[in-house]
Amino acid sequence: MDINWRAVLTGFVVAFVLGILAAWLAPAMAWVQSLPGLIGGLTAGYMVAGVGRGAVHGGLATVIGALVLLVVGVVLGTLFAGLVPATAGLVLGLTVLLFQAIPGAVAGAVGGWAKDRRMATREPTGAEVR
């Protein structure tokens, strides 16, 4: 399958920026923290056409974004908290990372479906023909 890395990068950037804003504006609300991944996956899926391609691209954008944030968190955790808490955070983060791929892929599939549906041409009905 041909991966559109521009779509994946765009979805990652959208999820990253919205994730920072969500963490800053509403740090205690768990459902707000899930919105950046969903919107990033939807964006990546909308940039490609088709449900299957959208799901792959949305899942990739969500997982790559979460992986980058996890690496940054582990490095900062090692520097400021120590090796044992950072390792525990890494294990927990990898577990959560597996579950974040599912909503990103579903949102990407919805985005790809919407793009595919929008691209379809509509046949004129009898009343519309002149």
Contacts in CASP RR format, 6 or more apart in sequence:
PFRMAT RR
TARGET T0000
AUTHOR 0000-0000-0000
METHOD contacts of the structure
MODEL  1
MDINWRAVLTGFVVAFVLGILAAWLAPAMAWVQSLPGLIGGLTAGYMVAG
VGRGAVHGGLATVIGALVLLVVGVVLGTLFAGLVPATAGLVLGLTVLLFQ
AIPGAVAGAVGGWAKDRRMATREPTGAEVR
1 53 0 8 1.000
1 56 0 8 1.000
3 56 0 8 1.000
3 57 0 8 1.000
3 60 0 8 1.000
4 47 0 8 1.000
4 48 0 8 1.000
4 53 0 8 1.000
4 57 0 8 1.000
6 47 0 8 1.000
7 43 0 8 1.000
7 44 0 8 1.000
7 45 0 8 1.000
7 47 0 8 1.000
7 48 0 8 1.000
7 57 0 8 1.000
7 61 0 8 1.000
8 44 0 8 1.000
8 57 0 8 1.000
8 58 0 8 1.000
8 60 0 8 1.000
8 61 0 8 1.000
8 64 0 8 1.000
9 61 0 8 1.000
10 43 0 8 1.000
10 44 0 8 1.000
10 47 0 8 1.000
10 61 0 8 1.000
11 40 0 8 1.000
11 41 0 8 1.000
11 43 0 8 1.000
11 44 0 8 1.000
11 47 0 8 1.000
11 58 0 8 1.000
11 61 0 8 1.000
12 40 0 8 1.000
12 44 0 8 1.000
12 61 0 8 1.000
12 64 0 8 1.000
12 65 0 8 1.000
12 68 0 8 1.000
14 36 0 8 1.000
14 39 0 8 1.000
14 40 0 8 1.000
14 41 0 8 1.000
14 43 0 8 1.000
14 61 0 8 1.000
15 36 0 8 1.000
15 37 0 8 1.000
15 39 0 8 1.000
15 40 0 8 1.000
15 41 0 8 1.000
15 61 0 8 1.000
15 62 0 8 1.000
15 65 0 8 1.000
16 36 0 8 1.000
16 65 0 8 1.000
16 68 0 8 1.000
16 69 0 8 1.000
17 36 0 8 1.000
18 35 0 8 1.000
18 36 0 8 1.000
18 37 0 8 1.000
18 39 0 8 1.000
18 40 0 8 1.000
19 33 0 8 1.000
19 36 0 8 1.000
19 37 0 8 1.000
21 36 0 8 1.000
22 32 0 8 1.000
22 33 0 8 1.000
22 35 0 8 1.000
22 36 0 8 1.000
23 33 0 8 1.000
25 32 0 8 1.000
26 32 0 8 1.000
34 103 0 8 1.000
37 61 0 8 1.000
37 62 0 8 1.000
37 66 0 8 1.000
37 100 0 8 1.000
37 103 0 8 1.000
37 104 0 8 1.000
37 107 0 8 1.000
38 103 0 8 1.000
38 104 0 8 1.000
38 107 0 8 1.000
39 107 0 8 1.000
40 58 0 8 1.000
40 61 0 8 1.000
40 62 0 8 1.000
40 104 0 8 1.000
40 107 0 8 1.000
41 57 0 8 1.000
41 58 0 8 1.000
41 59 0 8 1.000
41 61 0 8 1.000
41 62 0 8 1.000
41 104 0 8 1.000
41 105 0 8 1.000
41 107 0 8 1.000
41 108 0 8 1.000
41 111 0 8 1.000
42 58 0 8 1.000
42 104 0 8 1.000
42 107 0 8 1.000
42 108 0 8 1.000
42 110 0 8 1.000
42 111 0 8 1.000
43 61 0 8 1.000
44 54 0 8 1.000
44 57 0 8 1.000
44 58 0 8 1.000
44 59 0 8 1.000
44 60 0 8 1.000
44 61 0 8 1.000
44 108 0 8 1.000
45 53 0 8 1.000
45 54 0 8 1.000
45 55 0 8 1.000
45 57 0 8 1.000
45 58 0 8 1.000
45 61 0 8 1.000
45 107 0 8 1.000
45 108 0 8 1.000
45 109 0 8 1.000
45 110 0 8 1.000
45 111 0 8 1.000
45 112 0 8 1.000
45 115 0 8 1.000
46 108 0 8 1.000
46 111 0 8 1.000
46 112 0 8 1.000
46 114 0 8 1.000
46 115 0 8 1.000
47 57 0 8 1.000
47 115 0 8 1.000
48 54 0 8 1.000
48 57 0 8 1.000
48 112 0 8 1.000
48 115 0 8 1.000
49 112 0 8 1.000
49 115 0 8 1.000
49 116 0 8 1.000
49 119 0 8 1.000
50 112 0 8 1.000
50 113 0 8 1.000
50 115 0 8 1.000
50 116 0 8 1.000
51 109 0 8 1.000
51 112 0 8 1.000
51 113 0 8 1.000
51 116 0 8 1.000
52 109 0 8 1.000
52 112 0 8 1.000
53 112 0 8 1.000
54 108 0 8 1.000
54 109 0 8 1.000
54 111 0 8 1.000
54 112 0 8 1.000
55 105 0 8 1.000
55 106 0 8 1.000
55 108 0 8 1.000
55 109 0 8 1.000
56 105 0 8 1.000
57 108 0 8 1.000
58 104 0 8 1.000
58 105 0 8 1.000
58 107 0 8 1.000
58 108 0 8 1.000
58 109 0 8 1.000
59 101 0 8 1.000
59 104 0 8 1.000
59 105 0 8 1.000
59 108 0 8 1.000
61 104 0 8 1.000
62 100 0 8 1.000
62 101 0 8 1.000
62 103 0 8 1.000
62 104 0 8 1.000
62 105 0 8 1.000
62 107 0 8 1.000
63 97 0 8 1.000
63 100 0 8 1.000
63 101 0 8 1.000
66 96 0 8 1.000
66 97 0 8 1.000
66 100 0 8 1.000
67 97 0 8 1.000
70 90 0 8 1.000
70 93 0 8 1.000
70 94 0 8 1.000
70 97 0 8 1.000
73 86 0 8 1.000
74 86 0 8 1.000
74 89 0 8 1.000
74 90 0 8 1.000
77 85 0 8 1.000
77 86 0 8 1.000
78 86 0 8 1.000
END
